[in-house]
Amino acid sequence: MKTLKYLTLMVFIVSLFTSCQKTESSSLQKENLRYPIYPVSNGWKPARVKDVQAVAISVASVLMKDFPQKRFTPIILENREAGPRTLYKRGRNNEYIVWIDMKGTMWDKLSYQFSHELGHILANYANQNRRNQWFEEALMETVSLYTLEKMSIEWQYNPPYPHWKSYASSLKKYLDNMLKERHRVVNEDLSIWYKKHESSLRGDPYIRDKNEVVATAIYHLIEVGKFKISTIQYLNLGTPDKNKPFSTYLREWYENSPDENRESVLNVIELLGITI
């Protein structure tokens, strides 16, 4: 009798486990269809390709909630030392090609890098605004900070796999450590700081320490309800001009934004002390 009860219990446990696996698999398959992200199979070890894909899809699902009208174009994901970057060249079937630079299973780093690159795609990135590229880079850093914050909450309740819930705190720690970096906060009005550094910013868009000053300031605007992350989708819709004045670049961003996003643009303009 005891043996029968034990066997019945074991059958129940196995069937419950199998049911959970099927539910988990079904959920991931739906997300795969909604956000077609394809990691190239080589270059990720010891991380599993399907786990890399699950993290990337989680980034997309969290960020895309702010872009309900935006069509998601398939993305090919590669792990390369020359990353992270989003190529201007497209894949054979018009996929975006994103390079990540990651070792091991650093899901926080993958989330940080991929959200930045996905932000470029959402912001209509193009090789046409070299002198203002620094601002796009700063804004994409803001996207990464915002996404990490949202993911650290999402993963407490709905991680890619149930046993990854504990990793939510690692995402939050990764974010908090970046926000504590001393170079991100300046001891003067940002408009004064910008005037001092305008030439170097427009001359080299990849001075990370300086970009992160502006990125962090815009992130704090999000925290107090003065910037909507959805506003990035109206960037880079103006006329192509590699030497365009920054004030013109911002004015076009404002003019191409709908009414509900224009205040966000104005708050950034005010933060930097720009007249448009």
C-alpha positions as CSV (number, residue, x, y, z in Angstrom):
1,M,0.0,0.0,0.0
2,K,2.9,2.4,0.9
3,T,4.6,1.5,-2.3
4,L,1.4,2.3,-4.3
5,K,1.1,5.7,-2.5
6,Y,4.8,6.4,-3.2
7,L,4.4,5.6,-6.9
8,T,1.3,7.7,-7.2
9,L,3.1,10.7,-5.5
10,M,6.1,10.3,-7.9
11,V,3.8,10.1,-11.0
12,F,2.1,13.3,-9.7
13,I,5.4,15.1,-9.2
14,V,6.8,14.1,-12.6
15,S,3.5,15.1,-14.3
16,L,3.6,18.5,-12.5
17,F,7.2,19.1,-13.5
18,T,6.5,18.1,-17.1
19,S,3.5,20.4,-17.2
20,C,5.6,23.3,-15.9
21,Q,8.2,22.6,-18.5
22,K,5.6,22.7,-21.2
23,T,4.1,25.9,-19.9
24,E,7.6,27.5,-19.7
25,S,8.4,26.2,-23.2
26,S,5.1,27.5,-24.7
27,S,5.7,31.0,-23.1
28,L,9.2,31.2,-24.5
29,Q,8.0,30.1,-27.9
30,K,5.4,32.9,-28.0
31,E,8.1,35.5,-27.1
32,N,10.3,34.0,-29.8
33,L,7.6,34.7,-32.3
34,R,6.9,38.2,-31.0
35,Y,10.6,39.2,-30.8
36,P,12.6,37.2,-33.4
37,I,16.2,37.5,-32.1
38,Y,18.7,35.0,-33.5
39,P,22.0,34.5,-31.7
40,V,24.6,33.1,-34.1
41,S,25.4,29.7,-32.6
42,N,29.2,30.1,-32.2
43,G,31.1,32.3,-29.8
44,W,28.9,32.2,-26.7
45,K,30.3,29.3,-24.7
46,P,30.1,28.6,-21.9
47,A,26.7,30.3,-22.1
48,R,24.0,28.4,-23.9
49,V,22.6,30.0,-27.1
50,K,19.0,29.5,-26.0
51,D,19.8,31.3,-22.7
52,V,21.4,34.2,-24.6
53,Q,18.3,34.3,-26.7
54,A,16.1,34.2,-23.6
55,V,17.9,37.2,-22.1
56,A,17.8,39.2,-25.3
57,I,14.1,38.5,-25.7
58,S,13.5,39.6,-22.1
59,V,15.3,42.9,-22.9
60,A,13.1,43.4,-25.9
61,S,9.8,42.5,-24.1
62,V,10.5,44.9,-21.3
63,L,11.6,47.8,-23.5
64,M,9.1,47.3,-26.2
65,K,6.2,47.9,-23.8
66,D,7.0,51.6,-24.2
67,F,6.7,51.3,-28.0
68,P,3.4,49.5,-28.6
69,Q,3.0,50.8,-32.2
70,K,6.6,50.0,-33.2
71,R,7.1,47.0,-35.5
72,F,9.9,44.7,-34.3
73,T,12.3,43.8,-37.1
74,P,14.3,40.5,-36.6
75,I,17.8,40.8,-35.2
76,I,20.9,38.7,-35.6
77,L,23.0,38.6,-32.5
78,E,26.7,37.9,-32.6
79,N,29.3,37.8,-29.8
80,R,32.5,39.7,-31.0
81,E,35.3,41.5,-29.3
82,A,34.7,44.4,-31.6
83,G,31.2,44.9,-30.1
84,P,29.0,46.2,-28.8
85,R,27.6,47.9,-31.9
86,T,24.8,47.8,-34.4
87,L,25.9,47.5,-38.0
88,Y,24.6,49.7,-40.7
89,K,24.7,46.7,-43.0
90,R,21.7,44.5,-42.8
91,G,21.4,40.7,-42.9
92,R,20.3,38.6,-46.0
93,N,16.7,39.0,-45.0
94,N,16.9,42.6,-43.9
95,E,17.6,41.7,-40.2
96,Y,19.5,44.1,-38.0
97,I,22.9,42.8,-37.0
98,V,24.0,43.5,-33.5
99,W,27.4,42.7,-32.0
100,I,27.7,42.0,-28.3
101,D,31.0,41.6,-26.4
102,M,30.4,39.2,-23.5
103,K,32.2,36.4,-21.7
104,G,30.6,33.7,-19.7
105,T,27.0,34.1,-18.4
106,M,27.0,37.7,-17.5
107,W,23.3,38.3,-18.1
108,D,23.5,41.8,-16.6
109,K,26.2,42.8,-19.1
110,L,24.3,41.2,-22.0
111,S,21.1,43.1,-20.9
112,Y,23.0,46.4,-20.6
113,Q,24.7,46.1,-24.0
114,F,21.8,44.7,-25.9
115,S,19.3,47.3,-24.6
116,H,21.7,50.1,-25.7
117,E,21.9,48.6,-29.2
118,L,18.1,48.0,-29.4
119,G,17.7,51.6,-28.5
120,H,19.8,52.7,-31.5
121,I,17.4,50.7,-33.7
122,L,14.3,52.3,-32.1
123,A,15.9,55.7,-32.5
124,N,16.3,55.4,-36.3
125,Y,20.1,55.2,-36.2
126,A,21.8,56.2,-39.4
127,N,25.3,57.2,-40.5
128,Q,24.3,60.8,-41.1
129,N,24.7,62.9,-38.0
130,R,28.3,62.4,-37.0
131,R,28.6,65.7,-35.0
132,N,25.5,64.9,-33.0
133,Q,26.2,61.2,-32.6
134,W,27.4,61.7,-29.0
135,F,23.9,62.7,-28.0
136,E,22.4,59.5,-29.4
137,E,25.1,57.5,-27.6
138,A,24.2,59.3,-24.3
139,L,20.5,58.7,-24.9
140,M,21.1,55.0,-25.5
141,E,23.0,54.8,-22.2
142,T,19.8,56.2,-20.7
143,V,17.9,53.4,-22.4
144,S,20.2,50.8,-20.8
145,L,19.8,52.2,-17.3
146,Y,16.0,52.4,-17.8
147,T,15.8,48.8,-19.1
148,L,18.0,47.3,-16.3
149,E,15.7,49.0,-13.8
150,K,12.6,47.6,-15.4
151,M,14.2,44.1,-15.8
152,S,15.3,44.0,-12.2
153,I,11.6,44.3,-11.3
154,E,10.2,42.1,-14.0
155,W,12.6,39.2,-13.2
156,Q,11.3,39.1,-9.6
157,Y,8.0,37.8,-10.9
158,N,8.5,36.8,-14.5
159,P,12.1,35.8,-15.4
160,P,12.9,33.9,-18.6
161,Y,13.1,30.7,-16.4
162,P,11.5,30.3,-12.9
163,H,14.9,29.5,-11.3
164,W,16.3,32.8,-12.5
165,K,14.2,34.9,-10.2
166,S,17.2,35.3,-7.8
167,Y,19.1,37.0,-10.6
168,A,16.9,40.0,-10.4
169,S,19.0,41.4,-7.6
170,S,22.1,41.1,-9.7
171,L,20.5,43.2,-12.4
172,K,19.7,45.9,-9.8
173,K,23.2,45.7,-8.3
174,Y,24.7,46.2,-11.8
175,L,22.5,49.3,-12.3
176,D,23.2,50.7,-8.8
177,N,27.0,50.2,-9.2
178,M,26.9,52.2,-12.4
179,L,24.8,55.0,-10.9
180,K,27.4,55.3,-8.1
181,E,30.3,56.0,-10.5
182,R,31.7,59.4,-9.5
183,H,32.1,60.7,-13.0
184,R,28.4,60.5,-13.8
185,V,27.5,63.4,-11.6
186,V,29.0,66.9,-12.0
187,N,29.1,69.7,-9.4
188,E,27.7,72.4,-11.6
189,D,24.6,73.1,-13.7
190,L,24.6,70.7,-16.7
191,S,24.1,73.6,-19.1
192,I,27.4,75.1,-17.9
193,W,29.1,71.7,-18.1
194,Y,27.8,71.2,-21.7
195,K,29.2,74.5,-22.9
196,K,32.6,73.5,-21.5
197,H,32.6,70.1,-23.2
198,E,30.6,70.8,-26.4
199,S,33.6,70.8,-28.7
200,S,35.0,67.5,-27.5
201,L,31.5,65.8,-27.5
202,R,30.8,66.9,-31.1
203,G,34.4,65.9,-32.1
204,D,34.3,62.4,-30.6
205,P,30.9,60.7,-30.0
206,Y,32.4,57.8,-28.0
207,I,33.9,59.6,-24.9
208,R,32.0,57.4,-22.5
209,D,32.6,59.3,-19.3
210,K,31.2,62.4,-20.8
211,N,28.2,60.7,-22.5
212,E,27.3,59.1,-19.2
213,V,27.0,62.4,-17.5
214,V,24.2,63.4,-19.8
215,A,22.8,59.9,-19.9
216,T,22.5,59.8,-16.1
217,A,20.9,63.3,-15.9
218,I,18.2,62.2,-18.4
219,Y,17.7,59.0,-16.5
220,H,16.9,61.1,-13.4
221,L,14.4,63.0,-15.5
222,I,12.7,59.7,-16.1
223,E,12.6,59.0,-12.4
224,V,10.7,62.3,-11.7
225,G,8.4,61.8,-14.6
226,K,9.9,64.4,-16.9
227,F,11.1,62.2,-19.8
228,K,9.3,59.3,-21.6
229,I,11.6,56.7,-23.0
230,S,9.3,56.3,-26.0
231,T,10.5,59.8,-27.1
232,I,13.7,58.2,-28.6
233,Q,11.7,56.9,-31.5
234,Y,11.3,60.4,-32.9
235,L,15.1,61.0,-33.0
236,N,17.0,61.1,-36.3
237,L,14.0,61.9,-38.4
238,G,15.3,65.2,-39.7
239,T,17.3,66.0,-42.8
240,P,20.7,64.2,-43.2
241,D,23.6,66.5,-42.4
242,K,26.8,65.3,-40.7
243,N,27.6,68.9,-39.6
244,K,24.2,69.8,-38.4
245,P,24.1,72.3,-35.4
246,F,23.1,70.6,-32.2
247,S,20.2,73.1,-31.7
248,T,18.8,72.1,-35.2
249,Y,19.1,68.4,-34.3
250,L,17.1,69.0,-31.1
251,R,14.6,71.2,-32.9
252,E,13.9,68.5,-35.5
253,W,13.5,66.0,-32.7
254,Y,10.9,68.2,-31.1
255,E,9.1,68.9,-34.4
256,N,8.9,65.2,-35.3
257,S,7.6,64.2,-31.9
258,P,3.8,64.0,-31.2
259,D,2.3,66.4,-28.6
260,E,2.5,63.8,-25.8
261,N,6.3,63.5,-26.2
262,R,7.2,67.1,-26.9
263,E,7.5,68.0,-23.2
264,S,10.1,65.3,-22.8
265,V,12.2,66.9,-25.5
266,L,11.8,70.3,-24.1
267,N,12.9,69.1,-20.6
268,V,16.1,67.7,-22.2
269,I,16.7,70.9,-24.1
270,E,16.2,72.9,-20.9
271,L,18.6,70.6,-19.0
272,L,21.4,71.3,-21.5
273,G,20.6,75.0,-21.8
274,I,20.1,74.9,-25.6
275,T,18.0,77.5,-27.5
276,I,16.1,76.1,-30.4
